Amino acid sequence: MTPRSSALLIGAFAVMTAGVAQADNADNVVGRYEVKYEEVTSNCENTGMSMLRGVFEIEKKKASTVTIDIDRLPVMTGSANKGGRVKATSKLGRTSIQGLDGRFSVAGSVNDDGVLQMVLVAEYYLSGKAYCTQSWNVSGVRAGDPPKAKKTDTGDDASDAMSSPAMYDMMTRWLPPAD
């Protein structure tokens, strides 16, 4: 094997293992959560939303991209990162409050036990201009199935990567047979 083909093989290996890690980030936070909302701030007078309890649903779209669906709010799109950290935002659009448009965003995390801790922010606009803002602490637990068991880590990154069928196939095609 030439030094150049070795470098290409190592580069392909690094790309494949990075892709697996990003996919795991989204997989770890996916689920339906029973949540409660605690209003933190609001500068909205005689308007705004009242949120007490609800359902918070996180779905994986591709790689580390997730969507978050909350009752009565537009779907938010964002990403899941290491440590179960999630960040997502909706597009500016109509709200259930007559005459106001809104943009909603969440940021927070889901831990290994399926406990969700987020901050939800609602920014309201009237005739295209900022009108008022509300925010809530959101907390809850994954509903239904218990959290998925963690994949065992052998401590050997090469062995863990080779356990992936796609990686095993790629490696066996590129490596010369052992003598």
Rosetta blueprint (number, residue, H / E / L):
1 M L
2 T L
3 P H
4 R H
5 S H
6 S H
7 A H
8 L H
9 L H
10 I H
11 G H
12 A H
13 F H
14 A H
15 V H
16 M H
17 T H
18 A H
19 G H
20 V H
21 A H
22 Q H
23 A H
24 D H
25 N H
26 A H
27 D H
28 N H
29 V H
30 V L
31 G E
32 R E
33 Y E
34 E E
35 V E
36 K E
37 Y E
38 E E
39 E E
40 V E
41 T E
42 S E
43 N L
44 C L
45 E L
46 N L
47 T L
48 G L
49 M L
50 S L
51 M L
52 L L
53 R E
54 G E
55 V E
56 F E
57 E E
58 I E
59 E E
60 K E
61 K E
62 K E
63 A L
64 S L
65 T E
66 V E
67 T E
68 I E
69 D E
70 I E
71 D L
72 R L
73 L L
74 P L
75 V L
76 M E
77 T E
78 G E
79 S E
80 A E
81 N L
82 K H
83 G H
84 G H
85 R E
86 V E
87 K E
88 A E
89 T E
90 S L
91 K L
92 L L
93 G E
94 R E
95 T L
96 S L
97 I L
98 Q L
99 G L
100 L L
101 D E
102 G E
103 R E
104 F E
105 S E
106 V E
107 A E
108 G E
109 S E
110 V E
111 N L
112 D L
113 D L
114 G L
115 V E
116 L E
117 Q E
118 M E
119 V E
120 L E
121 V E
122 A E
123 E E
124 Y E
125 Y E
126 L E
127 S L
128 G L
129 K E
130 A E
131 Y E
132 C E
133 T E
134 Q E
135 S E
136 W E
137 N E
138 V E
139 S E
140 G E
141 V E
142 R E
143 A L
144 G L
145 D L
146 P L
147 P L
148 K L
149 A L
150 K L
151 K L
152 T L
153 D L
154 T L
155 G L
156 D L
157 D H
158 A H
159 S H
160 D H
161 A H
162 M H
163 S L
164 S L
165 P H
166 A H
167 M H
168 Y H
169 D H
170 M H
171 M H
172 T H
173 R H
174 W H
175 L L
176 P L
177 P L
178 A L
179 D L
